Amino acid sequence: MSDTVVVGGGIIGLLTARYLAKAGREVTLIDKSELGSGATWASAGIISPHATSGSTDIAGEPGLILRNLSFPLWPKISQSIQEETGIDIEFTLQGVLLVSFNKKESENIRSKAKNNDWGNTNWLSSTEVLEKEPELSKEIDGALLVEGGNVEVRNLGPALEISCRKLGVEIRSGELVGEILSEKNSIKGVRTERNEIHSSSVIICAGTGTSKIQGINIDVPIIPQKGQIISIDGRKIHLNHIILTENDPYFVPRSNGKIILGATREWAGEDERLTVGGLSWLMNGGIEIIPNIKDSAIKETWTGFRPVTTDYLPLIGKGNIERLYFCSGNGPSGVGPAPASAQIIVSLLTGESTV
């Protein structure tokens, strides 16, 4: 019998299991597939306390708080994971340029930074922007330079899984949790497609799969937001910063010369198909921002599904059953707010402050 079962092996589930194991708890982590292979794997891995597209800002102040709490945690996470596993998650802080194409967008961005107290930011004129990023369109009106960077999510999932295993977490991948078990409104464990697993606590970090789990005793307001993403060969582009716009597309340069171009935001259920409309919107929008990508080779295309709540607020806290907890629904914010989200739920469970 484990102290705690964590359902869902994405970034939040992995970090939650890791924090619990470091606190001396016996943990079982269960995922229906390979750990880190869902929304985490599909993410662009952007990490910034402030800079977001308009589609991310819908989380409002709670989202901003989580990003601000999480941002200073990432350097330590990156270092400790590499020391524990030998895997470099390629955490970088190259900075983020939130660009605008007209005076109205510039005013919106500057107002947003001021009203939300974004702190250490710097507004750049179009000339200053092009000095930093010569490949950007000459039509850009300006940009806000803010703190931020990214991680290589394809390394992040495997690294966290190895870290969890070394800390004694029992990993059960490829196993679907179908039901939460309780008795007299108290948690007894979970039932998977293979057997029952008894535990004194259960934390649901299952993202878009949360609503499919029976016995949780609430209507879970999480729905999938589909994103189509493209990876291009960016070795001739030489981007120095992450490039964001108010409402996408965005560009994320990786250390191997690859550039992530993302992403659509579609309410299309969990339809994994790439579409002509989605990819053409990305490519046309991307060319408007960086014209020379028209000559770049496409390396990869994929879809992912962001767990978005119907009120856009993260689902973090206690359920209606004693010792049942939820930690999911960060939606378009991606992996950035994951550390603080996991620490908050661990604090609720253990009664010990970690944030």
Secondary structure, 3 states (H helix, E strand, C coil): CEEEEEECCCHHHHHHHHHHHHCCCCEEEEECCCCCCCHHHHCCCEECCCCCCCCCHHHHHHHHHHHHHHHHHHHHHHHHHHHHHCCCCCCECCCEEEEECCHHHHHHHHHHHHHCCCCCCEEEEHHHHHHHCCCCCCCCCEEEEECCEECCHHHHHHHHHHHHHHCCCEEEECCCEEEEEEECCEEEEEEECCCEEEEEEEEECCHHHHHHCECCCCCCCEEEEEEEEEEEECCCCCCCCEEECCCCCEEEECCCCEEEEECCCECCCCCCCCCHHHHHHHHHHHHHHCHHHHHCCEEEEEEEEEEEECCCCCEEEECCCECEEEEECEHHHCCCCHHHHHHHHHHHHHCCCCC
